Amino acid sequence: MSKNKSASAPADWLFYEKEAAGEGFRVICGVDEAGRGPLAGPVYAAAVVLREGQLIEGANDSKKLSEKKREQLFEIILKEAADTCVASVDVETIDRVNILQATYIAMTQAVAGLKIRPDCCLIDGNRRPPQLEIPSRTIVKGDGASMSIACASILAKVSRDRFMLELDRLYPEYGFARHKGYGTALHIEMLRKYGASPVHRRSFLKKIEGIPGRD
């Protein structure tokens, strides 16, 4: 199995799934993450196994979809996919092992949590989790080229956004409902005013000046 692919706009959303099937793999899952870049909150990952030949109408890279559309597709994917699993890794672990390693952990846990054991993973990006023992293929911009990865990107994104809304209720002063933890001007202004909360990634705040309790 080749390791890396660079994807463009797909003529066939199932090209990579079919390619893997043609190599003899029978259960193929797509894997993607959400939340590597924010200053606060967990990183999420999802794994999705679609039925053979299955297309989820409207599914695409979650970043290209409106919040309303993502929410609609989230429920459809959970209902219609053969199997799904979402996993997350908390801020304490992110600060302890770094965000890349935490993302690997979340991806590995998402795959491990599937009830249907896959024998091949299609992973968005150019790096595969070293802990993943299943044969895998990384696909750059795979969330806009592979149906199973696109579905995983939607599950991960919606799951994380919903959790950030919960954090907004706990810490309303930071505006998590608006920026989902990303480093917007508003978020940084609130950090400088109120300092870091327990759900902020301390390792991400070290280069931002003027934040009380950032260390």
MIFI-467555 format. One record per residue (C-alpha): residue in three letters; residue number from 1; x, y, z. Coordinates in steps of 0.001 Angstrom, whole numbers, plus 500000, padded with zeros to 6 digits. Each point is the difference from the previous one (the first is absolute). Layout:
! residues N
PT   code   pos       px       py       pz
PT    ALA   NUM        X        Y        Z
...
This chain:
! residues 215
PT   code   pos       px       py       pz
PT    MET     1   500000   500000   500000
PT    SER     2   501415   503388   499023
PT    LYS     3   500349   502425   502874
PT    ASN     4   499190   503474   498722
PT    LYS     5   497571   501470   497517
PT    SER     6   499343   503634   499110
PT    ALA     7   496354   500499   499215
PT    SER     8   498255   502501   497749
PT    ALA     9   496267   500510   499499
PT    PRO    10   498620   496495   499557
PT    ALA    11   498313   498763   496859
PT    ASP    12   499073   496995   502125
PT    TRP    13   499485   500420   503745
PT    LEU    14   500656   496280   500418
PT    PHE    15   503215   499835   497963
PT    TYR    16   502249   499305   502989
PT    GLU    17   497561   497561   501552
PT    LYS    18   499792   498100   496702
PT    GLU    19   503763   500088   499603
PT    ALA    20   500437   498441   503445
PT    ALA    21   497325   497418   499263
PT    GLY    22   501798   499143   496777
PT    GLU    23   503085   499213   502079
PT    GLY    24   498013   497474   501982
PT    PHE    25   498895   502033   503007
PT    ARG    26   496423   499305   501048
PT    VAL    27   499221   502379   502872
PT    ILE    28   501268   503525   499337
PT    CYS    29   499626   502893   502404
PT    GLY    30   500590   503698   499571
PT    VAL    31   501723   501919   502793
PT    ASP    32   500231   503732   500642
PT    GLU    33   500540   502412   502880
PT    ALA    34   498633   503339   501157
PT    GLY    35   501536   502545   502311
PT    ARG    36   503753   499806   499586
PT    GLY    37   500409   503769   499830
PT    PRO    38   497831   501522   502766
PT    LEU    39   501341   501484   503213
PT    ALA    40   497407   498175   502094
PT    GLY    41   498052   496771   500175
PT    PRO    42   500714   496397   499034
PT    VAL    43   501079   498683   496624
PT    TYR    44   497471   497657   498401
PT    ALA    45   500252   497225   497416
PT    ALA    46   497437   497811   498290
PT    ALA    47   500060   496742   498068
PT    VAL    48   497263   499045   497543
PT    VAL    49   499338   496717   498209
PT    LEU    50   497582   500386   497107
PT    ARG    51   498065   497216   498358
PT    GLU    52   501409   498784   496688
PT    GLY    53   499346   502621   497328
PT    GLN    54   498252   502324   502458
PT    LEU    55   499847   503735   499371
PT    ILE    56   498635   502461   502559
PT    GLU    57   498371   502724   497924
PT    GLY    58   501457   503429   500749
PT    ALA    59   502949   498733   502027
PT    ASN    60   503237   501915   499457
PT    ASP    61   502937   501453   501898
PT    SER    62   498309   501339   503147
PT    LYS    63   501721   503376   499557
PT    LYS    64   498121   500475   496720
PT    LEU    65   496581   499457   501580
PT    SER    66   497794   502316   502011
PT    GLU    67   499384   499203   503652
PT    LYS    68   496386   499131   499188
PT    LYS    69   501032   497614   497231
PT    ARG    70   502619   498334   502205
PT    GLU    71   497416   499434   502711
PT    GLN    72   497588   498437   497514
PT    LEU    73   502667   497731   498542
PT    PHE    74   501239   499036   503455
PT    GLU    75   496698   498286   500789
PT    ILE    76   499778   498399   496552
PT    ILE    77   503507   498562   500236
PT    LEU    78   499380   498553   503465
PT    LYS    79   496805   498384   498752
PT    GLU    80   501096   498730   496592
PT    ALA    81   503710   499126   500235
PT    ALA    82   500954   496417   500765
PT    ASP    83   501955   501113   503064
PT    THR    84   501340   503182   501603
PT    CYS    85   502057   501006   503013
PT    VAL    86   501053   503375   501385
PT    ALA    87   502842   500451   502506
PT    SER    88   501607   502977   501716
PT    VAL    89   503148   500829   501939
PT    ASP    90   499914   502612   502767
PT    VAL    91   502097   503115   500460
PT    GLU    92   502124   498466   502754
PT    THR    93   501170   497295   497624
PT    ILE    94   500526   502506   497187
PT    ASP    95   502262   502063   502250
PT    ARG    96   501837   496923   501221
PT    VAL    97   500713   498194   496716
PT    ASN    98   499477   502827   497404
PT    ILE    99   497142   500489   497554
PT    LEU   100   501333   497699   497270
PT    GLN   101   500341   497054   502369
PT    ALA   102   496600   500781   501530
PT    THR   103   498459   499969   496525
PT    TYR   104   501582   496618   499319
PT    ILE   105   498499   498698   503255
PT    ALA   106   496528   501295   499113
PT    MET   107   500152   498456   496521
PT    THR   108   501211   496667   501352
PT    GLN   109   497254   499954   502632
PT    ALA   110   497346   500827   497400
PT    VAL   111   501079   497071   497835
PT    ALA   112   500275   497680   503003
PT    GLY   113   496484   500988   501073
PT    LEU   114   498346   498734   496833
PT    LYS   115   497822   496931   500474
PT    ILE   116   500870   498855   496479
PT    ARG   117   503757   499493   499893
PT    PRO   118   501465   501639   496878
PT    ASP   119   502872   498461   498086
PT    CYS   120   500957   503277   498297
PT    CYS   121   499905   503664   501033
PT    LEU   122   499870   503055   497761
PT    ILE   123   501414   502901   502017
PT    ASP   124   499739   503696   499221
PT    GLY   125   503380   501727   499806
PT    ASN   126   503531   498796   499432
PT    ARG   127   500766   498206   503271
PT    ARG   128   498638   496793   501449
PT    PRO   129   499812   499265   503722
PT    PRO   130   502953   497740   500850
PT    GLN   131   497818   498138   502510
PT    LEU   132   497622   498923   497233
PT    GLU   133   500725   496391   499154
PT    ILE   134   497504   499792   497131
PT    PRO   135   501271   500588   496437
PT    SER   136   499302   503611   499104
PT    ARG   137   500331   502595   497288
PT    THR   138   500365   503722   500632
PT    ILE   139   498264   502330   497559
PT    VAL   140   500832   503697   499957
PT    LYS   141   496701   501939   499969
PT    GLY   142   498268   496655   500228
PT    ASP   143   496967   501546   501675
PT    GLY   144   499163   501559   496638
PT    ALA   145   500724   496865   497972
PT    SER   146   498929   496883   501917
PT    MET   147   496405   499459   501098
PT    SER   148   500959   498093   503136
PT    ILE   149   502547   502646   501056
PT    ALA   150   497504   502803   499256
PT    CYS   151   497464   498290   502255
PT    ALA   152   502625   499616   502721
PT    SER   153   500863   503693   499729
PT    ILE   154   496341   500912   500551
PT    LEU   155   499627   497760   503053
PT    ALA   156   503197   501316   501570
PT    LYS   157   499190   503655   499293
PT    VAL   158   496397   499892   501233
PT    SER   159   500923   498002   503091
PT    ARG   160   502701   502485   500942
PT    ASP   161   497833   503044   499285
PT    ARG   162   497254   498599   502218
PT    PHE   163   502478   499459   502810
PT    MET   164   501288   503568   499641
PT    LEU   165   496424   501221   500446
PT    GLU   166   499941   498122   503294
PT    LEU   167   503242   501694   500996
PT    ASP   168   498462   503345   499052
PT    ARG   169   497324   499440   502636
PT    LEU   170   502682   499239   502589
PT    TYR   171   502318   502845   498974
PT    PRO   172   497779   502591   498262
PT    GLU   173   502569   502779   500320
PT    TYR   174   502207   498539   497241
PT    GLY   175   497410   499824   497199
PT    PHE   176   500604   496355   499110
PT    ALA   177   496613   499812   498250
PT    ARG   178   501247   502545   497465
PT    HIS   179   503542   498861   499263
PT    LYS   180   500050   496376   501271
PT    GLY   181   503324   500605   501726
PT    TYR   182   501933   501310   496998
PT    GLY   183   502364   502921   500471
PT    THR   184   497771   502810   498806
PT    ALA   185   500541   503607   501054
PT    LEU   186   497020   499721   502358
PT    HIS   187   501336   496824   501596
PT    ILE   188   503462   501468   500581
PT    GLU   189   498461   503185   501407
PT    MET   190   497980   497935   502487
PT    LEU   191   503068   497948   500901
PT    ARG   192   501895   503158   500826
PT    LYS   193   497085   501234   502071
PT    TYR   194   499134   496813   501910
PT    GLY   195   503102   497834   499698
PT    ALA   196   500107   496344   499025
PT    SER   197   497203   497654   501031
PT    PRO   198   500352   496286   500829
PT    VAL   199   498960   499147   496430
PT    HIS   200   502699   502059   498310
PT    ARG   201   503047   498332   498478
PT    ARG   202   502813   501545   502018
PT    SER   203   502593   498841   497490
PT    PHE   204   498203   502032   497315
PT    LEU   205   500014   503225   502043
PT    LYS   206   503741   500322   500568
PT    LYS   207   500579   502271   497005
PT    ILE   208   497061   502304   500710
PT    GLU   209   500985   502971   502142
PT    GLY   210   497959   501444   502829
PT    ILE   211   498006   496941   501093
PT    PRO   212   499804   499594   503799
PT    GLY   213   500622   496427   501118
PT    ARG   214   501107   498895   496548
PT    ASP   215   502845   497909   501466
